[in-house]
Structures are given as C-alpha cells and as structure tokens.
Amino acid sequence: MKAVYPIVLSPGQKYVVVYIPDFNINTQGADMVDAMEMARDAIGLVGINMEDDRAAIPQPTPMADIATQGENDIVTLVDVDFTEYRRQNDLRSIKKNCTVPAWLSYRAETAGLNFSAVLQDGLKKALQLDGSA
C-alpha cells in the first residue's frame, strides 16, 4: 500500500524535529533531508507494526487540516510504500528445506561450513545483490 502523509517540520538550532500527526509520533533529523527520511522510516515502521497487529493504518489527513505551532514550521508531504518498506526491513529468518548429495553434505560439514551462510551468499551472488536486502 502506498500513501502520502503530511508532516510538520520544525527547524531548530541543532536538529529538525518532525511531527507526524496521523500517527501522533515525532522523530528528528540533522537537516531537512534527514528529517524527511526519518519521517518516512517512522511512518513505515509504525505502519507495518499496525498491519502486524491487524490494526487499520490511518488515512492521510488533508494538508489544509494540519495545524502548526511555531512560526518557522513547515507542513509538507512524505510518501511511503508500506509493502516496499516491509520488504526492505523484514530481517526475520525463515527456514528453507533444500537437498544436497550426501558426499557434498559430508565435505561441507567436515570443513565446518555454515549451510545457511553459504546458501545466503550463493543467492545474493545469483541475484547480483551487493549484500543488502
């Protein structure tokens, strides 16, 4: 699910504080770019946790309905793709059953190889991934 949520950026002397009204959460960043990335990350994290809890993810509030507190506050939008966020941040391990010849299994065990690590490395190489998700 993709959505665009309003956020309120409050620039300070050291950080930019971000309030995300639809989730009633705050985060902060070192600058505007970092603050917006942190907002996207916070929304993604809370959103997938809500999905896991079978709670409804809030619908975005129209920007015109967002109130600011300070005179330097900026109301803007952040896009979030919850499906993609989950895919990139789901680090749980899952069990896969695979079959190898007995002689290969024996040699690998004798060499002290970790089957999971070797399979992960092989899959990353086959998929031309740089090691990240």
PyMOL commands that set and color helices and strands:
alter all, ss='L'
color gray80, all
select helices_A, chain A and resi 32-52+63-65+82-89+102-110+115-126
alter helices_A, ss='H'
color red, helices_A
select strands_A, chain A and resi 2-11+16-20+25-29+74-81
alter strands_A, ss='S'
color yellow, strands_A
deselect
rebuild
show_as cartoon
